[in-house]
Amino acid sequence: MRLMCTTHRGALARLSANPISYKVTVVNGDVDLGPGTGYGILLACGDVNVTGAFAWNGLILVIGQGVMHWDSSVRGTINGGLFLARTRAPDGTLLGEPADAAFDITDPGQIRAANRPFPYNAIAVKEK
């Protein structure tokens, strides 16, 4: 498994553009997504700004303020899943529990592919 950490803004799709080796990319701050194609898991601890045509194959997790800015004139596709959650107050302090969480799955197979490198076992499962 490859883990990429960065603290600057950039076009993440270019950093993770390998369909053979999905990566985990962690951005501690805001990130611009696009133009291009990305693969793997993107964990953004800031705002995600969709700035150009893109496709993401895998899972995008947006925490912190849990905000994704996506102008309707910008074309893009997320094949996999998108999770948004506010985990920090506007002043940056950690919330006691996530707020305004939202999750959308568009392709479970892409989420499985992005998770394939992880050697973990579920320790708890909650069903409705």
Backbone hydrogen bonds, N-H to C=O, Kabsch-Sander energy under -0.5 kcal/mol:
donor,donor_aa,acceptor,acceptor_aa,energy
4,M,2,R,-0.5
4,M,24,V,-3.1
6,T,26,V,-2.0
12,L,10,G,-1.3
12,L,32,D,-1.5
14,R,11,A,-1.0
15,L,11,A,-0.7
15,L,12,L,-0.6
16,S,12,L,-1.4
17,A,14,R,-0.8
18,N,16,S,-1.3
23,K,39,Y,-1.2
24,V,2,R,-2.4
25,T,23,K,-0.6
25,T,41,I,-3.3
26,V,4,M,-3.5
27,V,43,L,-2.9
28,N,6,T,-2.2
28,N,26,V,-0.5
29,G,27,V,-1.4
31,V,47,D,-2.4
32,D,10,G,-1.0
33,L,49,N,-2.9
34,G,32,D,-0.5
36,G,53,A,-1.8
38,G,55,A,-2.5
39,Y,16,S,-2.3
40,G,57,N,-2.5
41,I,23,K,-2.6
42,L,59,L,-2.7
43,L,25,T,-3.2
43,L,41,I,-0.6
44,A,42,L,-0.6
44,A,61,L,-3.0
45,C,27,V,-3.2
45,C,43,L,-0.5
48,V,67,V,-2.2
49,N,31,V,-2.9
49,N,47,D,-0.5
50,V,48,V,-0.6
50,V,69,H,-3.0
51,T,33,L,-1.8
51,T,49,N,-0.8
52,G,33,L,-1.1
54,F,75,R,-1.2
55,A,36,G,-1.7
56,W,77,T,-2.6
57,N,38,G,-2.7
58,G,56,W,-0.6
58,G,79,N,-2.3
59,L,40,G,-2.1
60,I,81,G,-2.3
61,L,42,L,-3.4
61,L,59,L,-0.5
62,V,83,F,-3.0
63,I,44,A,-2.7
63,I,61,L,-0.6
65,Q,63,I,-0.8
66,G,63,I,-0.6
69,H,48,V,-3.3
70,W,68,M,-0.6
71,D,50,V,-0.6
74,V,71,D,-2.0
75,R,73,S,-0.5
77,T,54,F,-1.6
79,N,56,W,-3.3
79,N,77,T,-0.6
80,G,78,I,-0.9
81,G,58,G,-2.1
82,L,104,D,-2.2
83,F,60,I,-2.7
84,L,102,A,-2.9
85,A,62,V,-2.2
86,R,99,A,-2.7
87,T,64,G,-2.0
87,T,85,A,-0.8
88,R,64,G,-2.2
89,A,93,T,-3.0
92,G,89,A,-2.6
95,L,87,T,-2.6
99,A,86,R,-2.6
102,A,84,L,-2.7
104,D,82,L,-2.4
106,T,80,G,-3.2
106,T,104,D,-0.5
107,D,80,G,-1.9
110,Q,107,D,-1.0
111,I,107,D,-1.3
112,R,108,P,-2.4
113,A,109,G,-2.2
114,A,110,Q,-2.1
115,N,111,I,-1.7
116,R,112,R,-0.9
118,F,115,N,-2.0
120,Y,118,F,-1.0
127,E,125,V,-0.5
